[in-house]
């Protein structure tokens, strides 16, 4: 079981992980000292160039919840609305919403010992409360599959229902608008944006998918819907989320492009639709994605267009 409660798979490469962790612990120690000094010197975090640089290099676990809340605006919203979360849970319920959430509880992280009914405490109750409160808060969204995985990660990091609720509000309400609405317009647009970026930057990969009639939603929809949860290793997802809370949705494009660019030759070996799908699944595992610090350094070098060179306005100014 890893530090977050996830069971290791039977084929887990302990030797490679230990080699990575030895080097990464030194990085974490240096970052923790710098973050401690920054947080002591600054009563409140703002989105400065220094904070951006620090976030990109990684937030230590002990500071992660505090920093996410600050840079995302969730802390301010929580302070402006005291007791709002509890009021939602104490108010009138919605049976349809509650049933939809309960249906997914046992499907959420079956490989995590903290979400099992036998766990003490069992995080399924906290997960239900956060999702129910958010569904009542944002009735235009309600509950959508994928939100359970995101809320679950937030609970693991914050260990607080209320903080998880406000961070979920920051993600769904402001950072990723229309991702989880019934029409999922924002999600569909951003998948089209990724397709256009691949055509611009990795035309051979785009030609392969176009030639086989493969829609991008077939191979990357879970990347976007789950924000890489259950796709990439936990620590790598958390490093991505560090940047997502601070810099916004452009991080998702950079991560997706990094994965595809790094494995371009491997993807181009595909000769059929099933083969393409399998290769896109395989590129989300292995040493490259496990070594989260190196992965994020490579990701930082993937630049996006700044003007209307892509057909979607969502890329302008990123």
C-alpha positions as CSV (number, residue, x, y, z in Angstrom):
1,X,0.0,0.0,0.0
2,X,1.4,3.4,-1.0
3,X,1.2,6.5,1.3
4,X,-2.2,7.4,-0.1
5,X,-3.8,4.0,0.6
6,X,-3.6,2.5,-2.9
7,X,-2.5,-1.1,-3.2
8,X,0.5,-1.8,-5.4
9,X,-0.3,-4.0,-8.4
10,X,1.3,-7.4,-8.6
11,X,3.7,-6.4,-11.4
12,X,4.8,-3.2,-9.6
13,X,8.5,-2.5,-10.3
14,X,9.8,-2.0,-6.8
15,X,13.5,-1.8,-7.9
16,X,12.7,1.0,-10.4
17,X,10.5,2.8,-7.9
18,X,13.2,2.6,-5.1
19,X,15.8,4.1,-7.5
20,X,13.4,6.9,-8.4
21,X,12.4,7.6,-4.8
22,X,16.0,7.8,-3.6
23,X,16.6,10.7,-5.9
24,X,13.2,12.3,-5.5
25,X,13.4,12.4,-1.7
26,X,16.4,14.7,-2.0
27,X,14.3,16.9,-4.2
28,X,11.4,16.9,-1.8
29,X,13.6,17.8,1.1
30,X,15.0,20.8,-0.7
31,X,11.5,21.9,-1.8
32,X,10.1,21.5,1.7
33,X,12.7,23.8,3.2
34,X,12.1,26.5,0.5
35,X,8.3,26.2,0.8
36,X,8.5,26.5,4.6
37,X,10.5,29.7,4.3
38,X,8.1,31.1,1.7
39,X,5.0,30.3,3.8
40,X,6.5,31.8,6.9
41,X,7.5,35.0,5.1
42,X,4.1,35.4,3.4
43,X,0.9,35.6,5.4
44,X,-1.1,34.7,2.3
45,X,-0.1,33.2,-1.0
46,X,-0.8,35.1,-4.2
47,X,-0.1,34.0,-7.8
48,X,3.3,35.6,-8.1
49,X,6.1,34.6,-10.4
50,X,7.9,33.1,-7.4
51,X,4.9,31.0,-6.4
52,X,4.5,29.9,-10.0
53,X,8.1,28.7,-10.1
54,X,7.8,27.0,-6.7
55,X,4.5,25.3,-7.7
56,X,6.0,24.0,-11.0
57,X,8.9,22.4,-9.0
58,X,6.4,20.7,-6.7
59,X,4.5,21.3,-3.5
60,X,5.4,19.1,-0.5
61,X,2.6,17.0,0.7
62,X,2.4,18.7,4.0
63,X,1.7,22.1,2.3
64,X,-0.3,20.9,-0.7
65,X,-3.8,21.5,0.6
66,X,-3.0,25.0,1.9
67,X,-1.3,26.0,-1.3
68,X,-4.1,24.6,-3.5
69,X,-6.7,26.4,-1.5
70,X,-4.8,29.7,-1.7
71,X,-3.8,29.8,-5.4
72,X,-7.2,28.5,-6.7
73,X,-9.3,31.0,-4.8
74,X,-11.0,28.3,-2.8
75,X,-9.7,29.6,0.5
76,X,-11.2,33.0,-0.1
77,X,-14.6,31.5,-1.2
78,X,-14.7,29.3,1.9
79,X,-14.0,32.3,4.2
80,X,-16.6,34.4,2.4
81,X,-19.2,31.6,2.9
82,X,-18.8,30.3,6.4
83,X,-21.1,27.3,7.3
84,X,-22.3,27.1,3.7
85,X,-21.1,23.5,3.2
86,X,-22.9,22.3,6.3
87,X,-26.0,24.2,5.3
88,X,-26.1,22.3,2.0
89,X,-25.9,19.0,3.7
90,X,-28.6,19.9,6.3
91,X,-31.0,21.3,3.6
92,X,-33.5,19.5,1.5
93,X,-32.1,16.5,-0.3
94,X,-32.5,15.3,-3.9
95,X,-33.2,11.6,-4.1
96,X,-32.2,11.3,-7.7
97,X,-28.9,13.0,-7.1
98,X,-28.2,10.9,-4.0
99,X,-28.9,7.7,-5.9
100,X,-26.6,8.6,-8.7
101,X,-23.8,9.3,-6.3
102,X,-24.3,6.1,-4.3
103,X,-24.2,4.0,-7.4
104,X,-20.6,5.1,-8.0
105,X,-19.3,4.9,-4.4
106,X,-18.1,1.3,-4.6
107,X,-16.6,1.9,-8.0
108,X,-14.4,4.7,-6.7
109,X,-10.9,3.5,-6.0
110,X,-11.6,-0.2,-5.3
111,X,-7.8,-0.6,-4.9
112,X,-7.6,2.0,-2.1
113,X,-8.0,0.6,1.4
114,X,-9.3,3.9,2.8
115,X,-12.4,3.8,0.5
116,X,-13.4,0.3,1.5
117,X,-16.5,-0.2,3.7
118,X,-14.3,-2.1,6.2
119,X,-12.0,0.9,6.6
120,X,-12.1,2.9,9.9
121,X,-12.9,5.6,9.0
122,X,-14.4,4.8,5.6
123,X,-13.9,7.7,3.2
124,X,-17.0,6.7,1.2
125,X,-19.1,8.8,3.6
126,X,-16.9,11.9,3.1
127,X,-17.0,11.3,-0.6
128,X,-20.8,11.0,-0.6
129,X,-21.1,14.2,1.4
130,X,-18.8,16.3,-0.8
131,X,-20.4,15.1,-4.1
132,X,-23.9,15.6,-2.7
133,X,-23.1,19.1,-1.4
134,X,-21.6,20.1,-4.8
135,X,-24.6,18.7,-6.7
136,X,-26.9,20.8,-4.5
137,X,-24.6,23.8,-4.9
138,X,-24.3,23.6,-8.7
139,X,-27.5,22.2,-9.9
140,X,-26.7,22.9,-13.5
141,X,-24.0,20.2,-13.1
142,X,-25.4,17.9,-10.4
143,X,-23.3,14.8,-10.5
144,X,-21.3,13.4,-13.4
145,X,-19.1,10.3,-13.5
146,X,-15.5,11.3,-13.1
147,X,-16.3,13.8,-10.4
148,X,-16.1,10.9,-7.8
149,X,-12.4,10.3,-8.7
150,X,-11.5,14.0,-8.5
151,X,-13.3,14.5,-5.2
152,X,-11.7,11.3,-3.9
153,X,-8.2,12.7,-4.5
154,X,-9.1,16.0,-2.9
155,X,-10.3,14.2,0.2
156,X,-7.1,12.1,0.4
157,X,-5.0,15.3,0.3
158,X,-7.0,17.8,2.4
159,X,-8.5,15.3,4.8
160,X,-11.3,17.8,5.1
161,X,-14.8,17.6,3.5
162,X,-15.3,21.3,3.4
163,X,-11.9,22.1,1.9
164,X,-12.5,19.3,-0.7
165,X,-15.9,20.8,-1.6
166,X,-14.4,24.3,-2.2
167,X,-11.5,22.9,-4.2
168,X,-14.0,20.9,-6.3
169,X,-15.9,24.2,-6.8
170,X,-12.7,25.9,-8.0
171,X,-12.0,23.1,-10.5
172,X,-15.5,22.6,-11.9
173,X,-16.9,26.1,-11.5
174,X,-13.9,28.2,-12.6
175,X,-10.9,26.3,-13.9
176,X,-12.7,23.8,-16.1
177,X,-16.1,25.4,-16.8
178,X,-18.6,23.2,-18.8
179,X,-16.5,20.0,-18.4
180,X,-19.1,18.3,-16.3
181,X,-22.3,20.0,-17.4
182,X,-24.9,17.8,-19.2
183,X,-23.7,18.9,-22.7
184,X,-20.0,18.7,-21.6
185,X,-19.2,21.5,-24.1
186,X,-16.0,22.6,-22.5
187,X,-14.7,19.0,-22.5
188,X,-15.6,18.5,-26.1
189,X,-14.0,21.8,-27.1
190,X,-10.8,21.0,-25.3
191,X,-10.5,17.6,-26.9
192,X,-10.8,19.3,-30.3
193,X,-8.1,21.7,-29.2
194,X,-5.8,18.9,-28.3
195,X,-6.5,17.3,-31.7
196,X,-5.6,20.6,-33.4
197,X,-2.4,21.0,-31.3
198,X,-1.3,17.5,-32.3
199,X,-1.9,18.3,-36.0
200,X,0.3,21.4,-35.5
201,X,3.1,19.9,-33.5
202,X,3.0,16.1,-34.2
203,X,1.5,15.8,-37.6
204,X,2.5,12.2,-38.1
205,X,0.5,11.1,-35.1
206,X,-2.5,13.1,-36.2
207,X,-2.2,11.6,-39.7
208,X,-2.2,8.1,-38.1
209,X,-5.4,8.7,-36.2
210,X,-7.1,10.4,-39.1
211,X,-6.1,7.7,-41.4
212,X,-7.8,5.0,-39.3
213,X,-10.8,7.2,-38.5
214,X,-10.0,7.3,-34.8
215,X,-11.7,10.1,-32.9
216,X,-9.6,11.8,-30.3
217,X,-12.4,11.3,-27.7
218,X,-11.8,7.6,-28.0
219,X,-8.2,7.8,-26.7
220,X,-8.0,10.8,-24.5
221,X,-11.5,11.4,-23.0
222,X,-10.6,9.8,-19.7
223,X,-7.5,12.0,-19.5
224,X,-9.7,15.1,-19.5
225,X,-12.7,13.8,-17.5
226,X,-10.6,12.3,-14.7
227,X,-7.8,14.9,-14.9
228,X,-5.4,11.9,-15.2
229,X,-6.6,10.2,-12.0
230,X,-6.4,6.4,-12.4
231,X,-4.5,7.2,-15.6
232,X,-1.0,8.3,-14.3
233,X,0.7,7.4,-11.0
234,X,-0.6,9.2,-8.0
235,X,2.4,11.4,-7.3
236,X,2.5,12.5,-11.0
237,X,-1.1,13.4,-10.9
238,X,-0.6,15.5,-7.8
239,X,2.3,17.3,-9.5
240,X,0.0,18.0,-12.4
241,X,-2.7,19.3,-10.1
242,X,-0.3,21.6,-8.4
243,X,0.0,23.5,-11.7
244,X,-3.6,23.0,-12.6
245,X,-4.8,24.9,-9.5
246,X,-2.4,27.7,-10.1
247,X,-2.2,28.0,-13.9
248,X,-5.5,26.6,-15.2
249,X,-6.5,24.2,-18.0
250,X,-3.5,24.8,-20.2
251,X,-1.6,22.3,-18.0
252,X,-3.9,19.5,-19.3
253,X,-2.9,20.2,-22.9
254,X,0.8,20.4,-22.0
255,X,0.7,17.0,-20.1
256,X,-1.2,15.4,-23.0
257,X,1.2,16.7,-25.6
258,X,4.2,15.6,-23.4
259,X,2.8,12.0,-23.3
260,X,2.2,11.8,-27.0
261,X,5.4,13.6,-28.0
262,X,7.6,11.4,-25.8
263,X,6.1,8.2,-27.2
264,X,5.6,9.4,-30.8
265,X,7.7,6.7,-32.4
266,X,6.0,4.0,-30.3
267,X,2.5,5.3,-31.3
268,X,3.4,5.4,-34.9
269,X,4.1,1.6,-34.8
270,X,0.3,1.0,-34.6
271,X,-1.3,-0.6,-37.5
272,X,-5.0,-0.8,-36.5
273,X,-7.6,1.0,-34.4
274,X,-7.3,-1.5,-31.5
275,X,-3.5,-1.1,-31.7
276,X,-3.7,2.7,-31.5
277,X,-6.0,2.5,-28.5
278,X,-3.7,0.0,-26.8
279,X,-0.6,2.1,-27.4
280,X,-2.3,5.2,-25.9
281,X,-3.1,3.1,-22.9
282,X,0.5,1.9,-22.6
283,X,2.1,5.3,-22.7
284,X,0.5,6.2,-19.4
285,X,2.6,3.7,-17.5
286,X,6.3,3.0,-17.1
287,X,9.3,4.8,-15.8
288,X,8.8,8.1,-17.7
289,X,5.4,8.8,-16.0
290,X,6.5,7.3,-12.6
291,X,9.5,9.7,-12.3
292,X,7.2,12.7,-11.7
293,X,9.9,15.3,-11.3
294,X,11.5,14.5,-14.6
295,X,8.1,14.2,-16.2
296,X,7.2,17.7,-15.1
297,X,10.5,19.1,-16.2
298,X,9.9,17.7,-19.7
299,X,6.3,19.0,-19.6
300,X,7.6,22.5,-18.8
301,X,9.3,22.5,-22.2
302,X,6.1,21.9,-24.2
303,X,4.9,25.3,-25.3
304,X,1.5,26.1,-26.6
305,X,0.6,28.7,-29.2
306,X,-0.2,32.2,-27.9
307,X,-2.3,33.6,-30.6
308,X,-5.1,32.3,-32.8
309,X,-3.0,29.7,-34.5
310,X,-5.5,27.1,-33.2
311,X,-9.1,27.3,-34.1
312,X,-10.3,27.5,-30.5
313,X,-10.2,30.7,-28.6
314,X,-9.5,28.8,-25.5
315,X,-5.8,28.7,-26.3
316,X,-5.3,32.4,-26.7
317,X,-3.1,33.9,-24.1
318,X,-1.9,30.6,-22.5
